[in-house]
Amino acid sequence: MPKKKHGRGHQPQRRRPIARPTRAADGLEDQQLIQTLRLALRSGEPLEFLAVVSGFLEVIDPRSRDPFARSEGRPGLDDLVESFIGTPYAETTAALTAIRALMTDELVAARIGREMETRRHPLPAWLDVLGQARLDPDVWFMTHVLGDGDDYLLGVTLPSGESLSALVYVDHNMGTVVKDAFVVPEPVEDLAIKMGTLIDEPDQSLTRTDPATARAVIEAAIDFGSALYPPLTSDSWPMCRPVVEWMLRMLPTGGVAPDRRDLSEQERAAIADAFFVSSYGAALDRVDERDLLESVLWFSTGYATGDPWRWSPVTVEMLLADWFPRKVIAEPSHLAKLPDLLRAYIRYCHDRNAIRADLTEETLAAVDRYEPAYLDLIHSDRQKSIAGLAEALLESERLKGLSDSEWTLEHLARDVGGVDALMSLDESALPDEEFDWSGIPEDIRPAVEAILEQCDGCADALFDVEHRTAMRRFLGRAARTDPKVFARKGSPARGAAAVAWVITTGNQTVGVWSAEMTARDLLAHFGVTGSVSDRAGTLMRAAGVPTGHATSSIELGDPGLLVSARRRSLMQSRDKALA
């Protein structure tokens, strides 16, 4: 398990954690694999054998596959089961028995059941009744006031008397995901006692919690974490995921995981106003600091714990060392004001939450620690940084076996929505097109019209008809797909600036690719300072445009939003790669 951070306690010494087995793809008849199963089975401890089987199941789990890798016909659960069926040893009989208990696929369970009727290998007493394991009544919950993450402890008892307990760590800084977990062969009450005796801070607590809620939270965190790439891994996670999920299925249903909702512009504005009228923020109530706090609130509610008032050394590191330099595009002189603002806001939040002074000083010390690196990043050549990132990505694809040309084509295809769209690109100009009001609810039309008017004015003053059409299409798509975005009260100027920023950045008309206009120049046309990344992200999600990238490089994913100059550039890059 990673080094302790706020939100998890000291860990007890692990006993026999789930270990990574030989991959199924290496051949199930291989004697080393059979020997692995045999040794685990002869150990006499259920966890030894379940560790190996859990590892096999995790390796063939579709959630463990690289989403960017080519299809290689990798084996699935059916292939694994058929391979064990085709190898009629005592070890594979035991493995099939464990698989039937751990998995939920009824067809696979029936197939294994029919095979078991033909086999006579003796099984350990615990394995023969694995499906009758019962849940221990108490689920334990350990947390910390700074809210980086929580530990959940749950256990089961086998009919033969052996106990298994799982500790699952749910990290909130990464969007509430399972970051680590392990299983030990002891009762959950014993594990809870060990955890409790190791708590050495008054800000941590270990209590019993509602089992149904614990199940809902952990299952949601597993699902969200499985969508991350690269995946979160440790010595035992996700190799123990099949065993943990088997244990979770014994918990009662009906629980509800806390909803992680996006705050509206009005709610974030109210938070900012409360800070700037306080003794902590009054001296900083200036335009730049308000713009910076808007981005800080975007980070804390959309990317970190979801709570704008929770700050720890971990969240400070995430903000200064990674998120802000990567996500917020503005002049260095503007961005350099962030550390002092953050110090004041942390003091305000900790006072509001009655956090101990020692923890406040520890969190402020993190600002001091990461400020120099942050200042270096914001003063570095942003274009060179982006080029360096592209080169790093290219190198990672080379390691996967992709040539430079193949990587280029895949990258270009993402920009236009797929390989077929890339191959059929043309460089004809976007037409002079009226705004399409079809499908847009009447109640949001005034808000959309106010944004549209300013977008048209921007295109006419700074760009051309093609950019105007692209802005109109993007705005219309967002309004039709997610009308509630426009039902909220918000500044039409900021909304229009966000639309223009998305389209011009996606077309590489503005920003680091342009010698003529910076993002700051664009926003100045609307009378907007700071960053509109927050509003832009909301509109992009509404319009179905991918948002999981640095905001200096937007992939619009639709040729209909690309002006002819941008499509011509993509075609030239495509043809060069094909050649």
Secondary structure, 3 states (H helix, E strand, C coil): CCCCCCCCCCCCCCCCCCCCCCCHHHCCCCHHHHHHHHHHHHCCCHHHHHHHHHHHHHHCCHHHCCCCCCCCCCCCHHHHHHHHHCCCCHHHHHHHHHHHHHCCCHHHHHHHHHHHCCCCCCCCHHHHCHHHCEECCCEEEEEECCCCEEEEEEEEECCCCCEEEEEEEEECCCCCEEEEEEEECCCHHHHHHHHHHHCCCCCEEEEEECHHHHHHHHHHHHHHHHCCCCCCCCCCCCCCHHHHHHHHCCCCCCCCCCCCCCCCHHHHHHHHHHHHCCCCCHHHCCHHHHHHHHHHHHHHHHCCCCCCCCCCHHHHHHHHHHHHHHHCCCCHHHHCCHHHHHHHHHHHHHHHCCCCHHHHHHHHHHHHHHHHHHHHHHHCCHHHHHHHHHHHHHHHHHHCCCCHHHHHHHHHHHHHCCHHHHHCCCCCCCCCCCCCCCCCCHHHHHHHHHHHHHHHHHHHHHCCHHHHHHHHHHHHHHHHHCCHHHHCCCCHHHHHHHHHHHHHHHCCCCCCCCCCCCHHHHHHHCCCCCCCHHHHHHHHHHHCCCCCCCCCCCCCCCHHHCCHHHHHHHHHHHHHHHC
